[in-house]
Amino acid sequence: MGKHHKRHSMKREEHAGIAIREVRPGYWVADFQRGGKRVRKAFKDLSDAKVWAEAKKTEIVNKGVEALNVSDKVRADALESMRLLEGTGVSIVDAVRDYLRRHPSTAGQTVSQTCDMYLVAMRNAGLRPLSIYDKEIKFNVLCDAMGTTPVAAVDEADVEQWALARGGSPVTIKAYTTVANSVLLFYRRGNRLKARGVGDEKAPETWDIQTVQKVLATAEKIAPDTVPALAVLFFAGLRPHEMLRLTWAQIDMQAGVIRLTGADTKTRTMRNVEIADNLRAWLTVYRSSGPVAPSPSRYRDQREAVMKASGVSAWPVDIARHTFATMHYNAHQNAAATMAQLGHFGNAQMFVKHYKGVPVTADEAAAYWKIKPNKSAQTTLQFKAAG
């Protein structure tokens, strides 16, 4: 007789009516049958699997209630629509979208309204202010293009066409495509966010000292008129739109502060940002008049050139601000002081929770504030008014 191998015994739990099995140590699979199809997802942590199962249970219940609320007439209309579309390769959803494009006045929720509800849902869910801010910036761009369009009339192909027409680097195009598609998914879920796992708790993305030095050194060589703008991003923690509105008249070297007005800041409140010693060196070498940055379009073009020349493949959202916050907090160990520089008015414990996880040593933080310009750099720059 052949040898009999003992079958591996899997740990199995059931949560919210969904089976969760540990197929191997540290690898959990949750699955269930729905509409004759198997729905399955893998997780590294049992708690994440339970969060997903709970969300699926709510989704199934909601779908069930929706089905019960459908009248006989609506069911009959749906069957007749399927019969009329048979053989065309067009789905009922595609047919409805085409109708809404042709008759926008009959539609309900617009892209702009959906974006507003998305941001409210993010705030209610307690998501990070930086995550909300990033979404809001991209939503504004999306709504400028199709804010009054019925969201039901928009599909993924429309989003891709819009993002490509908008232009930018492949990374930028992908970022805007992803954000716009998230609006469509939010609408299709009944204006609900996707169930959250532990992913939102990851530390902010930052750059190390070597990358910051390389970017600034490259800018000094090939794009000197962007250097002051980059310096205030990395060493004053300004938001990109604050930097683009900043003028040299707002930089008080004698008092050692950058004076931001309510028109400059996201929160519409005045803020004074202290000028660190190394930032003073950058601003002294590149001192000029008028706007600190060139026009927004020139700044973007030159930043792309700097990225390419320095071998940086992507410029993550608020990477300079995140790097500043991390280095400032680790150098001073004072959350309130760092938050004041950034213009944050939230909970200090929440701030520390996000930034304490970034792996930066005290020596690295100290070295960051010693990054200074090339002494032979030009000292006079003239820009046209930004706009």
Backbone hydrogen bonds in HBPLUS format (Angstrom, degrees):
<---DONOR---> <-ACCEPTOR-->    atom                        ^
c    i                          cat <-CA-CA->   ^        H-A-AA   ^      H-
h    n   atom  resd res      DA  || num        DHA   H-A  angle D-A-AA Bond
n    s   type  num  typ     dist DA aas  dist angle  dist       angle   num
A0022-GLU N   A0011-LYS O   2.91 MM  11  5.24 160.1  1.95 147.8 152.5     1
A0013-GLU N   A0020-ILE O   2.74 MM   7  5.10 166.0  1.76 155.5 160.5     2
A0020-ILE N   A0013-GLU O   2.67 MM   7  5.10 162.7  1.70 162.2 159.5     3
A0015-HIS N   A0018-ILE O   2.93 MM   3  5.30 162.9  1.96 149.9 147.1     4
A0018-ILE N   A0015-HIS O   2.95 MM   3  5.30 160.5  1.99 112.9 119.4     5
A0031-ASP N   A0019-ALA O   3.23 MM  12  6.04 152.0  2.31 157.6 165.9     6
A0021-ARG N   A0029-VAL O   2.83 MM   8  5.28 166.7  1.85 149.7 150.2     7
A0029-VAL N   A0021-ARG O   2.72 MM   8  5.28 159.5  1.76 155.0 161.9     8
A0023-VAL N   A0027-TYR O   3.05 MM   4  6.06 124.2  2.37 157.9 171.3     9
A0027-TYR N   A0024-ARG O   2.89 MM   3  5.35 141.7  2.04 156.9 148.7    10
A0028-TRP N   A0043-PHE O   2.78 MM  15  5.08 159.9  1.82 157.0 160.0    11
A0043-PHE N   A0028-TRP O   2.69 MM  15  5.08 154.0  1.75 153.7 159.1    12
A0030-ALA N   A0041-LYS O   2.94 MM  11  5.55 167.7  1.96 165.8 165.0    13
A0041-LYS N   A0030-ALA O   2.97 MM  11  5.55 152.2  2.04 156.6 165.4    14
A0032-PHE N   A0039-VAL O   2.97 MM   7  5.43 146.7  2.08 145.8 156.2    15
A0039-VAL N   A0032-PHE O   2.79 MM   7  5.43 175.4  1.79 176.1 174.6    16
A0034-ARG N   A0037-LYS O   2.73 MM   3  5.28 164.1  1.76 155.0 160.6    17
A0037-LYS N   A0034-ARG O   3.01 MM   3  5.28 161.3  2.05 110.6 116.5    18
A0049-ALA N   A0045-ASP O   3.25 MM   4  6.62 153.6  2.32 146.2 153.5    19
A0050-LYS N   A0046-LEU O   2.99 MM   4  6.32 149.7  2.08 149.3 157.5    20
A0051-VAL N   A0047-SER O   3.04 MM   4  6.32 152.9  2.12 144.9 151.8    21
A0052-TRP N   A0048-ASP O   3.04 MM   4  6.30 160.0  2.09 149.2 154.1    22
A0053-ALA N   A0049-ALA O   2.91 MM   4  6.13 156.4  1.97 144.9 151.9    23
A0054-GLU N   A0050-LYS O   2.90 MM   4  6.08 158.1  1.94 149.1 154.4    24
A0055-ALA N   A0051-VAL O   3.05 MM   4  6.31 156.1  2.11 144.8 151.3    25
A0056-LYS N   A0052-TRP O   2.91 MM   4  6.18 155.4  1.97 150.2 157.2    26
A0057-LYS N   A0053-ALA O   2.91 MM   4  6.14 150.5  2.00 146.1 154.1    27
A0058-THR N   A0054-GLU O   3.11 MM   4  6.42 160.4  2.14 147.4 151.6    28
A0059-GLU N   A0055-ALA O   2.93 MM   4  6.20 155.0  1.99 145.4 153.0    29
A0060-ILE N   A0056-LYS O   2.82 MM   4  6.04 159.3  1.87 150.7 155.6    30
A0061-VAL N   A0057-LYS O   2.93 MM   4  6.17 161.2  1.97 151.2 156.4    31
A0062-ASN N   A0058-THR O   2.90 MM   4  6.09 163.4  1.92 149.8 154.6    32
A0063-LYS N   A0059-GLU O   2.89 MM   4  6.09 159.1  1.93 148.8 154.7    33
A0064-GLY N   A0060-ILE O   2.87 MM   4  6.05 152.2  1.95 144.5 152.6    34
A0065-VAL N   A0061-VAL O   2.92 MM   4  6.23 156.5  1.98 151.8 157.6    35
A0066-GLU N   A0062-ASN O   2.92 MM   4  6.16 156.8  1.98 147.1 153.9    36
A0067-ALA N   A0063-LYS O   2.96 MM   4  6.22 154.0  2.03 145.9 152.4    37
A0068-LEU N   A0064-GLY O   3.06 MM   4  6.36 153.5  2.13 146.7 153.4    38
A0069-ASN N   A0065-VAL O   3.02 MM   4  6.25 139.0  2.19 143.4 154.4    39
A0069-ASN N   A0066-GLU O   3.15 MM   3  5.13 127.2  2.45  92.9 106.8    40
A0070-VAL N   A0067-ALA O   3.25 MM   3  5.38 160.9  2.29 104.0 109.8    41
A0075-ARG N   A0071-SER O   3.07 MM   4  6.41 158.9  2.12 150.3 156.0    42
A0076-ALA N   A0072-ASP O   2.90 MM   4  6.13 156.8  1.96 146.7 153.3    43
A0077-ASP N   A0073-LYS O   2.80 MM   4  6.08 154.6  1.87 148.9 156.2    44
A0078-ALA N   A0074-VAL O   2.90 MM   4  6.11 153.8  1.96 146.5 153.6    45
A0079-LEU N   A0075-ARG O   3.01 MM   4  6.28 159.6  2.05 150.1 154.9    46
A0080-GLU N   A0076-ALA O   2.93 MM   4  6.16 157.9  1.98 148.3 154.6    47
A0081-SER N   A0077-ASP O   2.84 MM   4  6.02 151.9  1.92 146.3 154.2    48
A0082-MET N   A0078-ALA O   2.98 MM   4  6.24 156.8  2.04 147.8 153.7    49
A0083-ARG N   A0079-LEU O   3.02 MM   4  6.29 149.0  2.12 141.7 150.3    50
A0084-LEU N   A0080-GLU O   2.95 MM   4  6.23 157.5  2.00 149.3 154.7    51
A0085-LEU N   A0081-SER O   2.99 MM   4  6.17 147.8  2.09 146.5 155.2    52
A0086-GLU N   A0083-ARG O   3.29 MM   3  5.17 153.0  2.37  97.3 105.2    53
A0088-THR N   A0085-LEU O   3.00 MM   3  5.54 163.9  2.03 139.4 141.1    54
A0095-ALA N   A0091-SER O   2.99 MM   4  6.27 157.0  2.05 149.8 156.3    55
A0096-VAL N   A0092-ILE O   2.92 MM   4  6.20 153.8  1.99 150.7 157.7    56
A0097-ARG N   A0093-VAL O   2.92 MM   4  6.17 161.5  1.96 151.3 156.4    57
A0098-ASP N   A0094-ASP O   2.96 MM   4  6.18 159.0  2.01 147.1 152.7    58
A0099-TYR N   A0095-ALA O   3.05 MM   4  6.29 151.3  2.13 141.4 149.1    59
A0100-LEU N   A0096-VAL O   2.89 MM   4  6.19 159.8  1.93 154.3 159.5    60
A0101-ARG N   A0097-ARG O   2.95 MM   4  6.23 149.6  2.04 149.3 157.4    61
A0102-ARG N   A0098-ASP O   3.21 MM   4  6.44 148.6  2.31 140.7 148.4    62
A0102-ARG N   A0099-TYR O   3.07 MM   3  5.15 119.5  2.45  95.7 110.6    63
A0103-HIS N   A0099-TYR O   2.80 MM   4  6.00 135.2  2.00 146.0 160.1    64
A0106-THR N   A0103-HIS O   3.07 MM   3  5.86 163.6  2.10 123.9 128.7    65
A0107-ALA N   A0104-PRO O   3.15 MM   3  5.41 159.7  2.19 109.3 115.5    66
A0151-VAL N   A0109-GLN O   3.05 MM  42  6.26 157.8  2.10 141.0 147.8    67
A0114-THR N   A0110-THR O   2.98 MM   4  6.20 155.0  2.05 147.0 154.2    68
A0111-VAL N   A0149-THR O   2.94 MM  38  5.89 142.1  2.08 160.0 169.2    69
A0115-CYS N   A0111-VAL O   2.93 MM   4  6.18 155.5  1.99 151.1 157.4    70
A0112-SER N   A0147-GLY O   2.93 MM  35  4.36 162.2  1.96 132.6 127.3    71
A0116-ASP N   A0112-SER O   3.05 MM   4  6.33 157.2  2.11 148.0 154.0    72
A0117-MET N   A0113-GLN O   3.02 MM   4  6.30 159.0  2.07 147.6 152.7    73
A0118-TYR N   A0114-THR O   2.88 MM   4  6.07 147.6  1.98 145.3 154.9    74
A0119-LEU N   A0115-CYS O   3.05 MM   4  6.34 159.3  2.10 151.5 155.0    75
A0120-VAL N   A0116-ASP O   3.09 MM   4  6.37 156.0  2.15 146.4 153.2    76
A0121-ALA N   A0117-MET O   2.92 MM   4  6.11 156.7  1.97 145.2 151.5    77
A0122-MET N   A0118-TYR O   2.95 MM   4  6.26 148.6  2.05 146.2 155.0    78
A0123-ARG N   A0119-LEU O   3.02 MM   4  6.31 159.1  2.06 148.2 153.0    79
A0124-ASN N   A0120-VAL O   2.90 MM   4  6.14 163.6  1.93 153.1 158.0    80
A0125-ALA N   A0121-ALA O   2.96 MM   4  6.04 137.9  2.14 138.2 149.2    81
A0127-LEU N   A0122-MET O   3.15 MM   5  5.60 170.4  2.16 160.7 158.0    82
A0126-GLY N   A0123-ARG O   3.04 MM   3  5.18 157.4  2.09 104.7 111.8    83
A0131-SER N   A0128-ARG O   2.98 MM   3  5.21 122.9  2.31 103.7 118.2    84
A0132-ILE N   A0128-ARG O   3.07 MM   4  6.44 158.4  2.11 155.9 162.1    85
A0133-TYR N   A0129-PRO O   2.83 MM   4  6.01 159.9  1.87 149.5 155.6    86
A0134-ASP N   A0130-LEU O   3.01 MM   4  6.12 158.5  2.06 142.8 147.9    87
A0135-LYS N   A0131-SER O   3.11 MM   4  6.34 163.0  2.14 147.1 151.3    88
A0136-GLU N   A0132-ILE O   2.88 MM   4  6.08 162.0  1.91 153.1 158.5    89
A0137-ILE N   A0133-TYR O   3.05 MM   4  6.27 158.3  2.10 151.8 155.8    90
A0138-LYS N   A0134-ASP O   3.32 MM   4  6.59 166.5  2.33 149.8 152.4    91
A0139-PHE N   A0135-LYS O   2.76 MM   4  5.93 153.4  1.83 154.5 163.6    92
A0140-ASN N   A0136-GLU O   3.01 MM   4  6.16 152.0  2.09 145.2 151.3    93
A0142-LEU N   A0138-LYS O   2.98 MM   4  6.27 160.8  2.02 150.0 155.4    94
A0143-CYS N   A0139-PHE O   2.80 MM   4  6.00 162.9  1.83 156.5 160.6    95
A0144-ASP N   A0140-ASN O   3.05 MM   4  6.18 140.1  2.21 138.3 148.1    96
A0145-ALA N   A0142-LEU O   3.09 MM   3  5.40 133.7  2.31 101.7 113.6    97
A0146-MET N   A0142-LEU O   2.95 MM   4  6.26 160.0  1.99 153.5 159.7    98
A0147-GLY N   A0143-CYS O   2.83 MM   4  3.73 136.2  2.02 123.4 117.2    99
A0149-THR N   A0146-MET O   3.13 MM   3  5.26 156.2  2.19 107.3 114.7   100
A0153-ALA N   A0150-PRO O   2.89 MM   3  5.38 152.9  1.97 113.3 122.0   101
A0154-VAL N   A0151-VAL O   3.16 MM   3  5.35 166.2  2.18 109.4 113.4   102
A0158-ASP N   A0155-ASP O   3.09 MM   3  5.42 122.1  2.44 104.4 118.0   103
A0159-VAL N   A0155-ASP O   3.16 MM   4  6.53 155.6  2.23 149.7 156.9   104
A0160-GLU N   A0156-GLU O   2.93 MM   4  6.19 160.9  1.97 150.4 154.9   105
A0161-GLN N   A0157-ALA O   2.99 MM   4  6.16 161.3  2.02 147.2 152.2   106
A0162-TRP N   A0158-ASP O   2.93 MM   4  6.13 156.3  1.98 147.1 153.7   107
A0163-ALA N   A0159-VAL O   2.93 MM   4  6.16 166.1  1.95 154.9 158.3   108
A0164-LEU N   A0160-GLU O   3.00 MM   4  6.16 160.6  2.04 149.6 154.6   109
A0165-ALA N   A0161-GLN O   2.99 MM   4  6.09 158.1  2.04 144.6 151.0   110
A0166-ARG N   A0162-TRP O   2.92 MM   4  6.09 143.7  2.05 145.8 155.9   111
A0167-GLY N   A0163-ALA O   3.30 MM   4  6.58 143.1  2.44 138.5 146.4   112
A0172-THR N   A0169-SER O   3.03 MM   3  5.14 114.5  2.47  99.9 115.4   113
A0173-ILE N   A0169-SER O   2.93 MM   4  6.23 165.1  1.96 162.2 166.3   114
A0174-LYS N   A0170-PRO O   3.00 MM   4  6.10 158.8  2.04 142.9 148.7   115
A0175-ALA N   A0171-VAL O   2.98 MM   4  6.18 154.6  2.05 144.3 151.4   116
A0176-TYR N   A0172-THR O   3.04 MM   4  6.30 163.7  2.07 155.7 158.4   117
A0177-THR N   A0173-ILE O   2.97 MM   4  6.11 152.1  2.05 145.1 153.5   118
A0178-THR N   A0174-LYS O   2.93 MM   4  6.10 162.4  1.97 151.6 155.6   119
A0179-VAL N   A0175-ALA O   3.10 MM   4  6.32 161.0  2.13 146.9 151.7   120
A0180-ALA N   A0176-TYR O   3.01 MM   4  6.10 164.8  2.03 145.9 150.3   121
A0181-ASN N   A0177-THR O   2.96 MM   4  6.11 160.0  2.00 149.8 155.7   122
A0182-SER N   A0178-THR O   3.03 MM   4  6.23 138.7  2.20 138.9 150.0   123
A0182-SER N   A0179-VAL O   3.14 MM   3  5.07 124.2  2.47  91.5 106.0   124
A0183-VAL N   A0180-ALA O   3.08 MM   3  5.27 133.4  2.31  99.6 111.9   125
A0184-LEU N   A0180-ALA O   3.38 MM   4  6.85 151.2  2.47 144.0 150.8   126
A0185-LEU N   A0181-ASN O   3.00 MM   4  6.33 159.7  2.04 151.0 156.2   127
A0186-PHE N   A0182-SER O   2.95 MM   4  6.04 153.6  2.02 139.7 147.1   128
A0187-TYR N   A0183-VAL O   3.05 MM   4  6.29 159.9  2.09 148.2 152.8   129
A0188-ARG N   A0184-LEU O   2.97 MM   4  6.21 160.5  2.00 149.3 154.9   130
A0189-ARG N   A0185-LEU O   2.95 MM   4  6.13 130.7  2.19 142.3 154.5   131
A0189-ARG N   A0186-PHE O   3.28 MM   3  5.24 136.1  2.49  93.2 105.0   132
A0191-ASN N   A0186-PHE O   2.83 MM   5  5.04 130.5  2.08 143.6 150.6   133
A0190-GLY N   A0187-TYR O   2.98 MM   3  5.30 154.4  2.05 113.7 117.1   134
A0201-GLU N   A0198-VAL O   2.97 MM   3  5.59 163.2  2.00 120.8 126.3   135
A0202-LYS N   A0199-GLY O   3.32 MM   3  5.91 166.4  2.34 119.5 119.5   136
A0212-VAL N   A0208-ASP O   3.23 MM   4  6.58 164.5  2.26 154.9 158.9   137
A0213-GLN N   A0209-ILE O   2.89 MM   4  6.09 165.3  1.91 157.1 161.4   138
A0214-LYS N   A0210-GLN O   2.94 MM   4  6.08 156.5  2.00 143.9 150.5   139
A0215-VAL N   A0211-THR O   2.95 MM   4  6.15 161.0  1.99 152.1 156.6   140
A0216-LEU N   A0212-VAL O   3.04 MM   4  6.22 168.7  2.06 153.7 156.4   141
A0217-ALA N   A0213-GLN O   2.89 MM   4  5.96 160.0  1.93 149.1 155.4   142
A0218-THR N   A0214-LYS O   2.99 MM   4  6.04 155.4  2.05 142.9 149.5   143
A0219-ALA N   A0215-VAL O   2.97 MM   4  6.17 154.6  2.03 144.2 151.6   144
A0220-GLU N   A0216-LEU O   2.96 MM   4  6.20 151.9  2.04 146.1 153.1   145
A0221-LYS N   A0217-ALA O   3.31 MM   4  6.57 140.7  2.47 136.4 145.6   146
A0221-LYS N   A0218-THR O   3.07 MM   3  5.18 126.7  2.37  96.9 110.7   147
A0222-ILE N   A0218-THR O   2.95 MM   4  6.22 166.8  1.97 162.4 164.7   148
A0223-ALA N   A0219-ALA O   2.79 MM   4  4.69 147.6  1.90 127.4 135.9   149
A0226-THR N   A0223-ALA O   3.02 MM   3  5.78 165.9  2.04 125.2 129.8   150
A0227-VAL N   A0224-PRO O   3.18 MM   3  5.25 154.1  2.25 103.1 110.9   151
A0230-LEU N   A0226-THR O   2.98 MM   4  6.26 160.9  2.02 158.5 164.3   152
A0231-ALA N   A0227-VAL O   2.84 MM   4  6.01 155.6  1.90 154.5 162.1   153
A0232-VAL N   A0228-PRO O   3.08 MM   4  6.36 157.5  2.13 149.9 153.3   154
A0233-LEU N   A0229-ALA O   3.21 MM   4  6.44 138.8  2.38 138.8 150.0   155
A0233-LEU N   A0230-LEU O   3.18 MM   3  5.06 125.9  2.49  91.4 105.8   156
A0234-PHE N   A0230-LEU O   2.95 MM   4  6.20 167.6  1.97 157.8 159.5   157
A0235-PHE N   A0231-ALA O   2.81 MM   4  5.70 156.4  1.86 149.6 156.8   158
A0236-ALA N   A0232-VAL O   3.15 MM   4  4.79 130.7  2.41 110.3 115.9   159
A0238-LEU N   A0232-VAL O   3.40 MM   6  6.29 171.7  2.41 146.7 144.6   160
A0242-GLU N   A0239-ARG O   2.98 MM   3  5.12 124.2  2.30 102.2 117.5   161
A0243-MET N   A0239-ARG O   2.94 MM   4  6.26 155.7  2.00 158.5 166.0   162
A0244-LEU N   A0240-PRO O   3.01 MM   4  6.28 155.6  2.07 149.5 155.7   163
A0245-ARG N   A0242-GLU O   3.31 MM   3  5.34 138.4  2.49  95.6 106.6   164
A0246-LEU N   A0243-MET O   3.20 MM   3  5.13 149.0  2.30  99.1 108.3   165
A0292-VAL N   A0246-LEU O   3.01 MM  46  5.85 170.9  2.01 140.1 140.6   166
A0250-GLN N   A0247-THR O   3.06 MM   3  5.58 153.1  2.13 110.5 118.2   167
A0248-TRP N   A0290-GLY O   2.86 MM  42  5.80 164.5  1.88 172.4 173.3   168
A0251-ILE N   A0248-TRP O   3.05 MM   3  5.28 159.7  2.09 108.1 114.5   169
A0259-ARG N   A0250-GLN O   2.84 MM   9  5.16 174.4  1.85 153.9 154.1   170
A0252-ASP N   A0257-VAL O   2.89 MM   5  5.43 150.9  1.98 170.0 174.2   171
A0256-GLY N   A0252-ASP O   2.79 MM   4  5.80 126.6  2.08 137.9 154.3   172
A0257-VAL N   A0252-ASP O   3.11 MM   5  5.43 150.1  2.21 145.3 148.6   173
A0275-ILE N   A0256-GLY O   2.90 MM  19  5.21 161.3  1.94 136.0 133.5   174
A0258-ILE N   A0273-VAL O   2.75 MM  15  5.00 151.0  1.83 140.2 150.2   175
A0273-VAL N   A0258-ILE O   2.91 MM  15  5.00 164.6  1.93 143.6 147.6   176
A0260-LEU N   A0271-ARG O   2.82 MM  11  5.14 166.3  1.84 165.0 164.0   177
A0271-ARG N   A0260-LEU O   3.04 MM  11  5.14 160.3  2.08 137.9 141.2   178
A0264-ASP N   A0261-THR O   2.97 MM   3  5.25 146.1  2.08 105.7 115.9   179
A0265-THR N   A0261-THR O   3.33 MM   4  6.64 149.1  2.43 153.5 160.9   180
A0268-ARG N   A0265-THR O   3.34 MM   3  5.19 159.2  2.39  97.6 103.5   181
A0280-ARG N   A0276-ALA O   2.90 MM   4  6.19 151.7  1.98 154.3 162.8   182
A0281-ALA N   A0277-ASP O   3.24 MM   4  6.61 145.5  2.37 139.7 147.9   183
A0282-TRP N   A0278-ASN O   3.17 MM   4  6.58 154.6  2.24 145.0 150.7   184
A0283-LEU N   A0279-LEU O   2.89 MM   4  6.14 168.3  1.90 159.6 162.2   185
A0284-THR N   A0280-ARG O   2.88 MM   4  5.93 142.6  2.02 142.3 152.2   186
A0285-VAL N   A0281-ALA O   3.09 MM   4  6.22 166.5  2.11 149.8 152.6   187
A0286-TYR N   A0282-TRP O   3.10 MM   4  6.22 156.1  2.16 147.0 153.7   188
A0299-TYR N   A0295-SER O   2.79 MM   4  6.00 162.5  1.82 164.1 170.2   189
A0300-ARG N   A0296-PRO O   2.97 MM   4  6.17 163.4  2.00 148.7 152.4   190
A0301-ASP N   A0297-SER O   3.00 MM   4  6.21 162.8  2.03 147.3 152.2   191
A0302-GLN N   A0298-ARG O   2.87 MM   4  6.02 164.8  1.89 152.8 157.0   192
A0303-ARG N   A0299-TYR O   2.81 MM   4  5.97 152.9  1.89 149.4 157.7   193
A0304-GLU N   A0300-ARG O   2.98 MM   4  6.20 155.0  2.05 146.8 153.0   194
A0305-ALA N   A0301-ASP O   3.09 MM   4  6.41 151.1  2.18 141.5 149.4   195
A0306-VAL N   A0302-GLN O   2.88 MM   4  6.16 155.2  1.94 149.0 155.5   196
A0307-MET N   A0303-ARG O   2.87 MM   4  6.10 160.2  1.91 150.8 156.2   197
A0308-LYS N   A0304-GLU O   3.00 MM   4  6.24 164.8  2.03 149.1 152.7   198
A0309-ALA N   A0305-ALA O   2.95 MM   4  6.14 163.5  1.98 149.3 153.9   199
A0310-SER N   A0306-VAL O   2.91 MM   4  5.99 144.1  2.04 147.5 156.6   200
A0311-GLY N   A0307-MET O   2.96 MM   4  5.95 108.1  2.50 140.5 156.0   201
A0312-VAL N   A0307-MET O   2.86 MM   5  4.76 151.8  1.94 145.4 145.8   202
A0311-GLY N   A0308-LYS O   3.36 MM   3  5.24 158.8  2.41  97.6 103.7   203
A0319-ILE N   A0316-PRO O   3.13 MM   3  5.32 144.8  2.26 138.3 129.3   204
A0322-HIS N   A0318-ASP O   2.86 MM   4  6.05 162.3  1.89 157.2 162.2   205
A0323-THR N   A0319-ILE O   2.96 MM   4  6.06 155.2  2.02 141.2 148.3   206
A0324-PHE N   A0320-ALA O   2.87 MM   4  6.10 161.3  1.91 148.6 153.9   207
A0325-ALA N   A0321-ARG O   2.95 MM   4  6.16 169.0  1.96 150.7 153.2   208
A0326-THR N   A0322-HIS O   2.97 MM   4  6.16 161.5  2.00 148.9 153.9   209
A0327-MET N   A0323-THR O   2.95 MM   4  6.11 170.3  1.96 156.4 158.9   210
A0328-HIS N   A0324-PHE O   2.77 MM   4  5.85 161.7  1.81 159.2 164.9   211
A0329-TYR N   A0325-ALA O   2.97 MM   4  5.95 164.5  1.99 144.0 148.9   212
A0330-ASN N   A0326-THR O   3.02 MM   4  6.12 163.7  2.05 146.6 151.7   213
A0331-ALA N   A0327-MET O   2.97 MM   4  5.94 140.0  2.13 136.1 146.4   214
A0332-HIS N   A0328-HIS O   2.98 MM   4  6.08 152.9  2.06 148.1 154.5   215
A0333-GLN N   A0329-TYR O   2.57 MM   4  5.05 145.2  1.68 142.7 151.8   216
A0338-THR N   A0334-ASN O   3.12 MM   4  6.45 162.7  2.15 156.2 161.1   217
A0339-MET N   A0335-ALA O   2.85 MM   4  6.02 161.8  1.88 153.5 158.9   218
A0340-ALA N   A0336-ALA O   2.95 MM   4  6.10 147.4  2.05 141.6 150.2   219
A0341-GLN N   A0337-ALA O   3.10 MM   4  6.39 154.1  2.16 144.8 151.1   220
A0342-LEU N   A0338-THR O   3.04 MM   4  6.32 154.0  2.11 147.2 154.4   221
A0343-GLY N   A0339-MET O   2.86 MM   4  5.91 128.9  2.12 140.0 153.5   222
A0344-HIS N   A0339-MET O   2.86 MM   5  4.89 159.2  1.90 147.5 148.6   223
A0351-PHE N   A0347-ASN O   3.15 MM   4  6.51 153.4  2.23 146.3 153.8   224
A0352-VAL N   A0348-ALA O   2.93 MM   4  6.21 167.7  1.95 156.7 158.6   225
A0353-LYS N   A0349-GLN O   2.90 MM   4  6.04 153.8  1.97 144.6 152.6   226
A0354-HIS N   A0350-MET O   3.25 MM   4  6.51 148.3  2.35 144.4 150.1   227
A0355-TYR N   A0351-PHE O   3.09 MM   4  6.35 160.4  2.13 153.8 159.6   228
A0356-LYS N   A0352-VAL O   2.84 MM   4  5.52 149.1  1.93 152.9 155.3   229
A0358-VAL N   A0355-TYR O   3.36 MM   3  5.67 166.7  2.38 108.3 112.2   230
A0360-VAL N   A0358-VAL O   2.91 MM   2  5.98 112.8  2.37 119.3 103.2   231
A0365-ALA N   A0361-THR O   3.00 MM   4  6.28 161.1  2.03 151.5 156.6   232
A0366-ALA N   A0362-ALA O   2.96 MM   4  6.17 154.2  2.03 144.2 151.3   233
A0367-ALA N   A0363-ASP O   2.92 MM   4  6.12 153.3  1.99 144.7 152.1   234
A0368-TYR N   A0364-GLU O   3.00 MM   4  6.21 145.1  2.12 146.2 155.0   235
A0370-LYS N   A0367-ALA O   2.99 MM   3  5.18 158.0  2.04 111.3 114.8   236
A0371-ILE N   A0368-TYR O   3.29 MM   3  5.69 168.7  2.30 113.4 115.1   237
A0377-ALA N   A0374-ASN O   2.99 MM   3  5.58 165.2  2.02 124.2 126.2   238
